Amino acid sequence: NSEGGLYVCMNTFLAFGREHVERHFRKTGQSVYMHLKRHVREVTIACDAVLSSKSPYRKQDPDTWENELPVSKYANNLTQLDNGVRIPP
C-alpha cells in the first residue's frame, strides 16, 4: 500500500510507488504504467446489517441448553459389555 497508489509497468508487471517510477523510467525507458489506487468507502448500512444478522456461531441463549433431555425407555436397561479393546484417549 502506498499513499499515492501503485504504478505497474506494463512491460515487466513490476509495481512501484510514486517515488520510484521516474527512476525505473530512466533505467529501462519504459513509459507505460497503470496507476492503481484504492479508494476506501464506508458502507455503514451493510456493515450494520452484517453485524446484527443472526449467526450460528454466536453464543446460544443460556436457556436453550439448561433443560435435560429425557432418557429413552430403551436406554434404561442397556448394559455396557467389555470386549477387551481399549481405545486410548
Residue pairs with C-beta under 8 A, 6 or more apart in sequence:
1 38
2 17
2 18
3 18
4 17
4 18
4 37
5 18
5 35
5 36
5 37
5 38
6 15
6 16
6 17
6 35
6 36
6 37
7 15
7 16
7 17
7 18
7 21
7 33
7 34
7 35
7 36
8 14
8 15
8 16
8 33
8 34
8 36
9 15
9 16
9 24
9 28
9 30
9 32
9 33
10 30
10 32
10 33
10 34
11 28
11 30
11 32
12 28
12 30
14 24
15 36
16 24
16 33
21 33
24 30
25 31
